[in-house]
Amino acid sequence: MLKASEKNQENFSIFARFRREDGAVTVDAVIWIPFFVICLTLLADAALIFYGQARALKVAQDANRALSVGSLASYDATEDYIENALVGMSPNASATTGSDDGVITTIVTLPANDLAAIGFFTSMTTFDMQVVAQMVKEF
């Protein structure tokens, strides 16, 4: 019959190679783990900023399409539609819609700090991102 100490030894035998008395693994972990956390934070913020850009482009394209077929009555209504659709993601988003030679152009401006979840890297969040969508007028 196994003693309690022998049972514990068997349960942790797969972790035996990680148990060292010299502390070398601990020092490496203290040095490298913050570096990996910072890299993951940077990746998460960049991914959220690019997701916000893609979503803003889709909303602008949908609004331009609605204006081009007459579902939205005016440029102001189109701008309001875009800003209301993006308010949950970016409360400071602004849209400008105009037309030139039968082409509807919408410019959506989003502050990057509205899109970043963590905002640890201020150099990534101090700019305004612009998304431009164009659609041929059909009416």
N, C-alpha and C positions, 0 to 999 in steps of 0.2 A: 504494500500500500504506500502511495506517495504522501509525503509530508506536505504541509501547506506551502513551505518555501520552495519545494521542488515543483509544485503545481504552478506557482507564479513564474518560476524559471522557464517552464515549458510554454506558458502563455506568451511570454515576452521573447522567446527565442528568435522570432522573425525580426525583432528589433535589436537584436544583440549587436549587430555591426554598428548601430547608431549610438550605442552606449560606450563612451570612451571617458577615460579619466583625465585626459590632458586638456580638454576644453577647446581643441582646435576647430571642431565643427561649430561650436557656439560662436567663436570669433568670426568665422566665415559667414555665418547666418546673420550676425549683427551688422556686418558690413554690406552684404548683398541684398537682404530682404528690403531695406528702404529703397534701394535702387530699383528693384522690380516693382515695388508699390508706386513709385513715381512714374515709371514707364507705363504701367497700367492706367494710372490716372490721366496721363497725357493721351493715351489711346482712347479712353472713354470720352474725354472732352472733345477730341477731334471727331470721333464717330458721331457724337450728338450734334456737332456743328454741321457736319455733312448731311446728316439726316434732316436737320432743319432746312437746309438749302434745298434738298430734294422735295420736301413737303411744300415749301413756299413756291417752288416752280410748278408743282402740280396744281396748287390752288390758283395761281396766276393763270395757268393754261385753261383751267375750268372756267374761270371768270371771263377770260377773253373769248372763249367759245360761246358762253352764254350771251355775251354782248354782241358777238358777231351774228348770232341767229335771232337776236331781238328779245331774248328772255330777260335781260337786264336793260333798263330803259336808258340809262345815261352813264357817262364816265364816272360821275360821283357815286352812283349806285354800285358800279363795279369796284371802285376803291373801297367803299364801305363793306361790300361783300368779302373782299380779300382781307381787310383788317379784322373783321369779325371772325372770319374762319381761322385766322392765325393768333387771335388774342390769347388762347390757352397756352400756346407755345411761346409766343413772344409778345408781351403786352405793349412793347414800344415799336412794333412793326408799323411801317407806313407804306402806302402804295400810291403811285402816280400813273394815271392812264391817259393816253392820248391817241390820236389817229393822224396818219400822214399818208396820202395817196392810197387810201383804202386798206391800210395795214394798221391794226390796233396794236399798240405797244404799251405794255405795263411794266413798270419798274417797281419792284418790292425791295425795301430796305429793312434789314434786320440787324440790330446790334448783336454781335457775337456773344456778349456776356449774358444775353437772355437765353441763349441756346446751350451754353455750357452748364453742366450740372454741378461740377466741383469748383471750377474757376481758379484752380491752384496756380496755373500758369497765366499770369496777367498779360503776357505778350500775345497770347492766343485770343484774348477776349477784349482787346482794346480797339477793335476795328468794326466798321459797319459792313455787312455783307449785302451785296445787291444781286438780285435775280431779275433777269429780263426775259419776258415772254412776248412773242408776237403771233398774231393771227390775222388772216385776211378777212376783211369785212364781207359778209354774205348778204346783206340787205341793202 
